[in-house]
Amino acid sequence: MAIDIEDLETPVPVVDMDRLERNLARTAAYAKQHELALRPHVKTHKSPFIAEQQIRSGARGLTCATPREIEVMSAASDDLLLAYPALGRSKLERLMHVARHARLTVALDSVEAVQQLGEAATAAGREVAVYVELDLGMHRVGVQSAADAIGVIRAIGRYASLRYGGITFYAGHIRDRVSDQHSKLDRLNRDVDAAVGELTKAGLTPPVVSGGSTPTIWQTHEIAHLTEMRPGTYVYNDRGTSEIGACTEDDCALTVLATVVSTAVPGQAVVDAGCKALGREPVRGVPGEGFGSVLGEPDVLVVSMSEEHGVLDLANTSWRPRVGERVRIVPNHVCIVVHLHEAIVGLRGDVVETSWPVAARGRSAATVA
Ligand SMILES: Cc1ncc(COP(=O)(O)O)c(C=O)c1O
């Protein structure tokens, strides 16, 4: 018997399957058209169900941020990038376990991280590829110069168990409206070009140049020397992505279905999705208010939250929801929302088609086949 959206208990994250499939297909076609290897970041969906669709639609491999993501995603791909330095015996042992069956690449930016990885790979008898991370403007991680990159690459060369796989960067500082990204993208291009030039002069031409993000997704092919793109948010998109014009509201595949539980206080409606369902995420990049907007009513924002209450401000609308009515909230930052829930429901129109667990949430070890 078909289950209708009205039968779902709220709050619950629901995915419009048509939109999801369109987002996957559009990005796969873009990567193919521009001859870029697609290695999507799984942090957004944390689910082999989506990862398998990404691989089927042409992704070369997957990008992960945590050992648990690596473990869970080894069921979906045998080509995994940990885009995060791996430090500490326990994490390294978990990674080496996965590296029995999968090609593993680790991104790092220090000689210390090379030493720990090299020793763990040698002890486990595995070969691990290494991307050297460059800081090209985000100022989060990444070596500060080509000379520092060369130092890290030389350290990689001291371990027979490690292979220099290329360079990587994440331009997370570019979250401006798409029409205003030019000057930062120009600067990024100059910096990538200079880094690749200096590495080439030193005889260390990077085999792979890995980068790309959802805010700059349709400009990825303009980034100098890039061979691999790693967008994550594009599968579901969110209010942050649509506010800057990297997608439209119609491309936002994941919303949080919520029920209006109170309209007692004038000028507002309260839904059963608070910060434990939506996260307390600001709109990133551009000035913006609220913690999410109502699908189809973009002027209605979640303006404040308790743990289980979300307050919709009705000042800018003539829409007056009734108690018991359901709304779908487009979250500001979808990756955080996914991580707050155990499972996601897939809808075809208003009918429940499927559901899947957020299998890679959390940090504890997952069983590896
Ligand atoms: C290292 C790295 N690569 C790729 C991504 C892609 O993410 P997004 O699609 O949100 O730009 C991220 C996002 O945090 C990241 O940290």
The ligand as an SDF file (V2000), in Angstrom:
LIG
                    3D

 16 16  0  0  0  0  0  0  0  0999 V2000
   37.8240   19.1560    1.6390 C   0  0  0  0  0  0  0  0  0  0  0  0
   36.4900   19.4150    1.0510 C   0  0  0  0  0  0  0  0  0  0  0  0
   36.2550   19.0590   -0.2270 N   0  0  0  0  0  0  0  0  0  0  0  0
   35.0600   19.2620   -0.8180 C   0  0  0  0  0  0  0  0  0  0  0  0
   34.0170   19.8520   -0.1170 C   0  0  0  0  0  0  0  0  0  0  0  0
   32.7460   20.0700   -0.8960 C   0  0  0  0  0  0  0  0  0  0  0  0
   31.6940   20.6420   -0.2630 O   0  0  0  0  0  0  0  0  0  0  0  0
   30.6180   21.6290   -0.8910 P   0  0  0  0  0  0  0  0  0  0  0  0
   29.8930   20.8730   -1.9100 O   0  0  0  0  0  0  0  0  0  0  0  0
   29.7920   21.9780    0.2920 O   0  0  0  0  0  0  0  0  0  0  0  0
   31.3220   22.8210   -1.4470 O   0  0  0  0  0  0  0  0  0  0  0  0
   34.2270   20.2370    1.2200 C   0  0  0  0  0  0  0  0  0  0  0  0
   33.1720   20.8580    2.0300 C   0  0  0  0  0  0  0  0  0  0  0  0
   33.2430   21.1060    3.2000 O   0  0  0  0  0  0  0  0  0  0  0  0
   35.4920   20.0170    1.8150 C   0  0  0  0  0  0  0  0  0  0  0  0
   35.7490   20.3730    3.0880 O   0  0  0  0  0  0  0  0  0  0  0  0
  1  2  1  0
  2  3  1  0
  2 15  2  0
  3  4  2  0
  4  5  1  0
  5  6  1  0
  5 12  2  0
  6  7  1  0
  7  8  1  0
  8  9  2  0
  8 10  1  0
  8 11  1  0
 12 13  1  0
 12 15  1  0
 13 14  2  0
 15 16  1  0
M  END
$$$$
